[in-house]
């Protein structure tokens, strides 16, 4: 009996299926590796392109060219773009600094002007009082001369009054410390300097007058005793002290007049 042997197709089919599955799996692995490699390259490019630096506390982004540079023209264009950006940033920073300095100077000038006006009013009121004290001192000199001649104290009160005047330089010192004076115009700065220098001279002379009061009081104490018992040298000492204080008062008068003019010049 003859038997017909049929070919075994199923195993052959299974083998084909196994080979196809193996190929598909290998292709999938290749795609994953290529995808991972592409992601790594992209991350490297991102890290290279976006580099962040810090200048004076402010972040600045510096970007590399989007594509490779193949010619001098492209290189020069890229450099021009970078330099132009830096110059623009510096210009903007300079404008901000300039505006800050202008505001600083404007505030300083306003404060100084207020202070100088107040000081001018004080000195303006002081001038007639200084003249009145000069007259008192001149009368004291005449009294001492009369005592020396007749050993008799004239009728009337013999004495002298003294007053001090407070003028300030707080706004000027503040402007100097803050640096506002370094940004002022020369003419304005000179006018302020002249006014405050004369003001300091006034205060110095005034302090000298106040220090001389003690010597004058000690010398005038002789008039409370019997004039016949007062030595001639004590009378001469009293006269010298009065003349000294009179000189100080005249100096105050002169400085006050110059100070008022300096105030007016600074307040223009």
HELIX and SHEET records of a PDB file:
HELIX    1   1 UNK A    9  UNK A   49  1                                  41    
HELIX    2   2 UNK A   72  UNK A  150  1                                  79    
HELIX    3   3 UNK A  170  UNK A  178  1                                   9    
HELIX    4   4 UNK A  180  UNK A  183  5                                   4    
HELIX    5   5 UNK A  186  UNK A  220  1                                  35    
HELIX    6   6 UNK A  221  UNK A  224  5                                   4    
HELIX    7   7 UNK A  227  UNK A  229  5                                   3    
HELIX    8   8 UNK A  232  UNK A  266  1                                  35    
SHEET    1   A 2 UNK A  50  UNK A  55  0                                        
SHEET    2   A 2 UNK A  58  UNK A  63 -1                                        
END                                                                             
